[in-house]
């Protein structure tokens, strides 16, 4: 009787321990899955941040290029204004000489 009772308790104990081990395994798998999701999300955010940074650098380069172009046009405009003034002065002198 006592031995049979002890075996029954031992079997119940083993079932309980087995169930707990299974539960812990499931929790570990779920935790690992969530961890992988978090890592994926973090990598995606890093990737987006890098894309934004690259885009910002491209735009900064474009702005610098356009500023240089604007400066060239400004110089060209000033030169043309001076040529126009010189030509007008020449025309005025030519007309007054007649």
C-alpha positions, 0 to 999 in steps of 0.5 A: 500500500505505502509503496503504491501510494509513494509511486502514485505521488512520484508519478503525479510529481513527475507529471507536474514537473513535466507540465512546468518544464513544458510551460517554461519552454513555451514561455521561452519560445514566446519570449524569443519570438518577441525578442526577434520581433523587437530586433526586427523593428529596431533594425527597420528603424535604423534602416529608415534613419540611415535612409533619411540621413542619406536623403538629407545629405543629398539635399544638402549637396543639392542646396550647395550646388544650387547656391553656387549656380545662383552665385554664377548667375549673379556674377553673369548678371552683373557683368551683363549689366555693366556691358549694357551700361557701357553700350548705352554710354557708347550709344549716347556718345555716338548720338551726341557726336553727330 
